[in-house]
Amino acid sequence: MFDFQINATCRHTAARCGCFQTPHGPVTTPRFMPVGTLATVKGVTADQLATTGAQMVLSNTYHLHLQPGEAVVEAAGGLHRFMGWQGPMLTDSGGFQVFSLGDLNRIDDHGVDFRNPRDGSRILLTPERSMEIQMALGADVAMAFDQCPPYPATENDVEEASRRTHAWLERCVTAHTRTDQALFGIVQGGCFPHLREASAKAVAGFNLPGIAIGGVSVGEPVEEMHRIVRQVTPLLPEDRPRYLMGIGTLREMAVAVANGIDLFDCVLPTRLGRHGTAMVAGERWNLRNARFRHDHTPLDPTCPCIACKQHTRSYLHHLIRSEELLGLTLLSLHNLTHLIRFTSAMERAIREGCFAEDFRPWDDDSPAHHTW
């Protein structure tokens, strides 16, 4: 049910393309996954989302537990029916909120005691409770509950978070009983190489259907993220999908794919869209700028999204300056399409044997310059 097949590899790098089978369909890799935290990719309908080339979509355990509650989603027939998305889905465990809501929680070996930001009530999230909620939500992939340490953090603090992550993973494996849902483990260890190595080996030892690298894009220098990916990925099983959490920029995805990563997610494309910013040719364009007022050309002539095929930069500029909701939706759709096109182009380049030439624009001696 959760088979992962590698279809081609790059002769010059560790890049590979493959297909991850799920109960709701295949996910071709490498692949960017849109984030729909509250069972919605913000500002975008499920039908519109399908036009971006999206395959697997994310939602969040913690936030859905707060509103509307997993019982409501389960009664609706699960996340897929609740939000009207028929493709594969993944739920984050709530572990990232251990990091992002650090001022609202208290952590010990049993779990995390959150203060509800809505009404101040207490919410205890444990590995067992996270699994219970995720099984009720019914996504194709559930993530293990982990502790994501901040950056910077002391070696002792990161070591403690890693130890707790591994102990919680064991409890997640015991509590997770839904056979039509895959459980992925998460590697932690911060920026300490020996802790990353120990975590990778510990998580790989559970023989799960997939493994994620967490604890990146939390404030560390981008070079540190690259180093972590180069170090950790070779320690993970080759026959399972490898997921780098929270990454959604072209260069970082290309570097990660070159080192053997398969899956990505990030809130960046819709967050930028909601703020009037478009991702074009590796740059970020603020459509509020006056230079677009009389520009009647497509945003990106090579892009197949509705914003680029049916509208102009001038019109998008007008929508954003007028604070029309349509402008935010169109830019979000474009940004999602942009990142998914990029990962699809990497997949095609790996199959055709030209990945190393087409996706090394960060190397001074490479002729590539976003040739996708």
N, C-alpha and C positions, 0 to 999 in steps of 0.2 A: 504493500500500500504506500510506503514511503521510500521507494527505491530511488537511488541517485545514480545516474549513468553519465560518465564523462564521454563526450562525443569527439572532442579534439583537444590537442594541447599545442602550445607554442614551443618551437624548437629552441628559442633563444631565451625565454623567460619561464616562469612557473605558471603562466596564465593557462587556464583551461576553460572550455565551455561544456555545458552539460544540461541535464534535464532532471528536475526533482519532481517526482510524482506525488500528488496529494489526492485525497478523496474528492476535492472539487476541481481537479484538473492539474495539468503540468505547469511547472515554473521553469522557463529556460534561463540559463545562467551564462554569463554574469547578468544581474538584473537589479535595478533600483526599485524599491518598494515604497509606494506612497504611505504616509502616516495619516490614519483616520482615528485620532485619539478617542473620541466619543462616538464611535460608530459612524463617523462622517469625515471625509476629507474636506476640510473647511471650504465652504463656498462652492462646492462641486457636487453635482448629482452623480448617482451610480452610473447612469447612462453616459454622462459626460466623461466620467472617469475612464470608462471603457475605451473611449476614443483616443486616450493618451498612450495606449499600449500597455497599460498597467495589467499585471497578472496577480501578484499577491499583495494584499493590503493589510496594514497593521491597525490594531486597536489596543487600548490600554486597560489593564485589569483594575488598577486603583481608581481611575476616574470613572469607569463604568460601574464599579461597585458603589461609588458615591451617588451617581445619577446615570441611568434610572434604577440601578440595582440589577444584579445578575438574574434574580428571579423573574423580572420582567422580560429580559432578553430570552431566557430559557423558555418561558411560556409562549413567546412569539415564534419559537422554533429555532432559536439560536441566532448568532450574529448575522449569518448570511441572509436569512429571511428578514430579520429585524431591520437591516439597513438596505436590503435590496441588492446586495452584491453576491453574485453567484460564483465568483472565482475563489481561489485559495485565500485564506486569511491566517494571520499570526497575531497572537496577543502577547504584549509585553507583560511581565510578571508583577509589576509594581516596584521592582527593584530599583529602577532609575529614580523613582520618587524618594527612595531612601537618601539619594544624593541631592536631588533638586529641591526637596522639601526638608532639608536638614534642620532648619530652625523650627519645624513643626513635629519632630519625632524624637523618640528615645529608643535606642537600639540595645538589645542584649542577645544572648545566644538563642533565646526562645523565639524571638521575632522582633518586629518593629511596632512600636506604639505611636500611632499618628494622632495629631489633633485635627479633627475635621475642619478644613478652612471655611466650610459653609455655616456650621453652627457651634463649633468648639467642642463637639462630643469626641470621645476617644474611639479610635479604630485600631484594633490589633490585627496586624497582618503577619502571618507565619508562613513557612513553606507549605504546610498542609492547607491553610486557608487560601493561599494563592492558587494552589492546584484545584481546590474545590470550586473557586470562582471561575477559573479558566475552563474547567471541564463543563460547567454550566453554560458559559458563553459559547463553547463549541467551535472555536477556531480550529483550523487544520493543524496548527503548530502552537504549542504552549511553551513559554520560556520559563526556565527555572528561576526561583526567587533567589536573588543574590544581593550582596552589599557592594555598591559601587563607591569606592573612596574618592574624595575630592582631590583636586590638584591645586596647590601642593599638599602633600601629607607626609608625615614621618614614616620611616621604614617600619617602625613598630605598629603604627596604625594601619598601614597597608597590609602588613603580614596578618594582623588580627582580622581584617576584612576578608582576606583570602581564605584564612582558616574557616571563618564563619560561612563563607560562600560554599566551600566544599562540604561542610557539615550539612548546610541547608540543602544542597543538591542531593545528598543521600536521602534526606527526608522527602524531598520532592519526588524522587524515583519511587519510593515506597508508597507515597500517597497518590501518585498519578496512576489511574486504573483505566482510563478511557482508551480503548484500542484503536479507535479511528482518529486519534489525535497524537501527533508526534511531540515528544518532549526534547527540547534543545537545552544543553548546558551552556554556561557562560564562563569564560576565562577571565580572571581578574589578575591583580598583581601590580597595578600602577606602573610607574616608570622604573621599577627595580627588576633588572634582567633575571636574577635568580628566583624571584617570586613569580615572575611571568612563566618561567620554565616549569617551576613546580606546579603552578596552577594548570598550565596546559596539559601536563602529564596526568594530573589528578582528574581533570574533567574528561580527558580522552579515555581514561580507564573505566568510565561508566558505560561505554559502548552505546551511546545514544544515537538517534538518527541524524543529528546535526549538532554543530558546535558554533557558538558565537564568541567573538572577542569583544568584551565590554571594557568599560573604564577608559575609553578614548574620547576625544572631543569634549573633554570636561575642563578645558583651560590649559592643557599642556601645549608646549610648542609643537607645531606641525611636524617638525623633524623627529620629535619623540614618538609621535604616532606612527610615522614611517618605520622607525626603528623597531617598535613593538610588533608591527605587522611582519616585518622581515624576520624577526626572531621567532614569533609564535607560530606562524602558519605552517612551517615545515614540521612542527611537533604535533600537528593535528592529523587525524586519519585522512588519507587521500580519497577514500570512497564515500565521504559524507560531505554535504554542503557546509561551507564555511561562511559565516555571516559576521560582517564588521558593522557594529551597531553605531548609529548616529552620524554617518558620513554621507554627504551629498554634494560634494564639489568635484568638478571634472578631474583635476589633477590628482586629488587624493584617491578617487575611485580608480583611475588608471594605474597609479602606483600600486594600489592594493591588488588589483586584478593581476598585474605583472608578478605579484608574489603569491598568487593562488587563492585569492578571495573570490567568493561567488555571489554574495548577497549584500545589499546595502539598504539603509533607510535613513530618512532625515526629514524634519519638519521644514527645512529651509525653502523649498520651492513654493509652498503655499504661504509661508510667513512673508517671504519677499513679495509675492503677488498681492497680499493684503496691504502691503505698504507701497504699492505702485512701482515695484521694481521688477524688471524682466531680465532673465538670464539669456544672453545672446553671445554666441561665439566665445564662451569662456569669460565674458565680462558681465557686469551688472549695470543695467541702464535704468536710471530714474526717469520714468515717463512723465513726471511733473515738469521736467526741465523744458524751458521755452524753445530749445532747439528743435523739438518735435512738433511744434504747433503747426507748421506749414509743410511737414514732411508726409507726403501722401504715398509713400512706399510701404511695402509690408514690413512688419517688425523683423522677421527673418524669412527671406524668400525661399529658403530650403526647408522650412518647417511645415509639416502637414496639419498643424493644429488649426482650429477655427479662428483663433485670433490672428493668425498669419495669413490664412487663406481668404478670409472674408473681410478683414478690416485693415486699416492703415495705422501707422504710428501717430498720425495726427488725430485720428478718431480715438485711439487708446489714450493719448494725452488729454483729449477733451473729457473722456469718461473719468480719468483719475483726478483731473483738476476740478471736475464737477462733483466728485465724491459719489459717483454712480456705482452701485454694487456690481453692475455688469462688468465694469473695468477690472475689478478685483478678481472676479471669476475668470475672465478671459486671460489675465496675466497668470493666474494660478494654473489654468489648463496649459498655457504655453510652457511655463517652467517645469511642470511635471512631464510634459511631452519631451522637452529638451533633455532632461536627465535620463528618461527611459530610452530615448533615441540613442543617447551616448552609450549606455550599457549594451543596447542591442547592436550597435555598430562595433563595439569591442567583441561581442560574440561572433559576429560575422567575420571580423578580421582574424580571429583565432582560427575559425574554420578554413578561411582562405589562405592562411599562412603568412599574413602580413601584419600581425599585431605589433611586433617589435618595431616595425618601420612606421606604422601609422599612429601609435599611441605612446611615443616617447618624446613628447614636445619639451619635457623638462631637461633632456640631455642636450648639451651644446652641440654635439656632433650628429644629432638626429635631424633628418630633413622634414620630420613630421611637424605639422602645425595645424592641429585640429582638422585633419583631412577627412574626418567622417562627414 
